[in-house]
Each structure stands twice: as C-alpha cells, then as structure tokens.
Amino acid sequence: MVAEHSSKKLFSVTLRVWRQAGPSAPGKFVDYPAANVNPDMSFLELLDVVNDELTKKGEDPIAFAHDCREGICGTCSCTINGKPHGPGKGIATCQTYMRSFKDGDTILVEPFRARAFAIQKDLMTDRSAFDKIQQAGGFISVRTGAAPDANSIPVPKEDADLAMDAAQCIGCGACVAACKNASAMLFVAAKVSQFSLLPQGQPEREKRVLAMVKTMDDLGFGNCTNQYECSAVCPKLISHDFIARLNREYIRALVKTKFSPVSNASGGGAG
C-alpha cells in the first residue's frame, strides 16, 4: 500500500466496474466512488482499497486476478477505459498508476472480452485456452545436449535478439482482447518464433507450428485482419512482425509435410 502520509495532492475518482457473479450470470456496471486517492498508488492498489471498504460494509469484493504486481506474470489483465491494461504503453495493469488519471474521472473497468476467454467472476476470465495452445507445441521435448553442446552452436546475434524479444510474451491475453476478431495470432507467433529462431527448436519446428495453429483455431480464436491493435496494447511491445514470421513458418511446415492442411484460418497480418 501507499504510505498514508504523503505530500502528493490527493484526488477522487469513480470506478465503474463490471460485476458478474459467475459465468452464466448476467452482468452489469456498478459505480464505486474512491476518495483520497494518492497519485502514486497503482491501479491494483486502488482496487484493494475499494475492496477493503466493500468488505467492511459486508458486500462482495470485486474479483480480479493478480500475482507478481511487477508486470511479469500477466495475470492482472483487465480493460481500463476501453483499452487492455489501461492508458499506458508497454506496461501491464499492475504497472498503471493513478497519476494517469485526473480528479473527478470516471474510470470504466471491465474484463478482457473474447469468446475463448470466458468470464469467471467480475474482472476474472478463464484464459486456460492459452495454456492449451502452449501444451500443443510450445516446448522442446527432444534431447538437445548438455550446456557445452548448446554453447558450441553459433547463433547469429540478430536471431538471438529476436528470439529473446519473442520470449518476453507473458501470455496476458491483451492482444486477444484488443483485436476485433479476438485473434490469438500475436501470442502464437511469439511462442512459435521463440523456438524456430534457435537451433534447439529445429527438430520439432514443423510439428510445433502445425499443432499450435490448429489448437488456436479449434479453441475459437478469430482470424487476423491486419489492424495492429495487438502489438499496440502488448505490455511487452512484441512486434506484429512476428505474425508474418508465423505465417511463413506455417507455410513452410505445410510444404515440408506435403501440403497436409491442419488449419482453415492460417493467419494474416496482425491481430
């Protein structure tokens, strides 16, 4: 929590929060006034304060997901004023501070909305669909040798840097929530590219991309239509260029497996 004694000018806001008791229950927006807001509070700290007040009144606190609160885990995903993770760029919800808002603001807070992300309660959504995509091929299961063997394989710096850029994906789902088609292409592109750029990922290269794209389609994620909302809201600033790389990987895999189709929605530009 933020220290009670502060020289910062305090202000007041109203949180207009989506409340929904369960997956099949109807939902609605409910207003919660918040006074004496310290601009150095994080957005999640403000939710904590509001929940403390609701608990004291005997009311049901707002359900929201969180863990590390350092922009690493990706669990604190919600939409603030129509933008996944809020008004900042390259940061997660937990890194959004109240100094981003003004006195008297009404802040609209709602869960990530996508068919594949079912609402569990209030601001919490079930994003296990990402886990299923990852389980389909986002790993290396073949023997790649010990550390000395790996270190003996030269990797161009450009490829290593790109692989690290892709590996920064925290699987928060902002790309899906921002896309009008709820496409998961940026997420899948990052996970596929992370391995396809490195020697250790080559043995399962074709199998990986075919399986992950098929799983993505089977789970009901939409197609990609080159709107670039995905990369614009990504808290790790992952470029939509990786989606073009995913498309090339997918076509390459089809050719190498004798054009065996596994997806009816193989991609596009950016989600």
JOZIVEN-V586945 format. One line per field, one symbol per residue. phi: phi as a letter, one per 30 degrees, with the letter a starting at -180 (. if undefined). psi: psi as a letter, one per 30 degrees, with the letter a starting at -180 (. if undefined). Layout:
phi: ???
psi: ???
This chain:
phi: .dedcbddddbbbbcccdcbdaecddcadbdbdbchdddddddddddddddedddddicddddbcaadhbicdidddacchibeijddbibdedcdcdddbceidccdbbddcaedcddcahccbdcdedddddddadaccddcidedddddcdbeedddddddddddecidjeddddddchdcdddddddddecddcedcdecededdddddddedddjdddcbhciddddcddchddddddddddddddeddddcihddbbcbdklcbd
psi: lkkejkfkkllklkkjkkkjflefkkllkkkjkjlhkkffkleeeeeeeeeeeeeefglklkklkldegggefgfhklkjhfkkfaflkgllefgklfffllkfkjjkkllkjkefikkekcgkljgfeeeeeeffghlkflkglleeeeffjkkkeeeeeeeeeeffkghfgeeeefkfghkgeeeeeeeeeeeffleffeegeeeeeeeeeeeeeffgkllkhhfgeefefkfghkkfffeeeeeeeeeeeeefghhjkfkgifabdk.
